[in-house]
Amino acid sequence: MEVVVWEREAVCVGPDEDIEWDWFPQRMSYEKYRTTWEWEKRRFPALHRDGNRCRFCNRPAQVVHHRTSERVGKEEPDDLTSLCCDCHSVLREHRNLG
């Protein structure tokens, strides 16, 4: 899966002018996206919202799972669910069977 994340880049207009910021799309793999600050800005609020607990079994959460892949790179809060590793594995196995 390819993800598009909008990032800011400094653009020098001229030697005597201020730096301006411009937004540009950056394309990357899903694995790379999960290592970015953009992902962390979405992941941490989801964990906090869920009290750092798995939404299925209430054990400590280690994973933030995408409930949908429609908005990867621009997730909405309800697109993400905190899970423990065991529940995440069960969910992934179940999806692979369907």
HELIX and SHEET records of a PDB file:
HELIX    1   1 TYR A   30  TYR A   33  1                                   4    
HELIX    2   2 TRP A   37  ARG A   49  1                                  13    
HELIX    3   3 PRO A   77  ASP A   79  5                                   3    
HELIX    4   4 CYS A   85  LEU A   97  1                                  13    
SHEET    1   A 2 GLU A   2  CYS A  12  0                                        
SHEET    2   A 2 ILE A  19  SER A  29 -1                                        
SHEET    1   B 2 VAL A  63  HIS A  66  0                                        
SHEET    2   B 2 LEU A  80  LEU A  83 -1                                        
END                                                                             
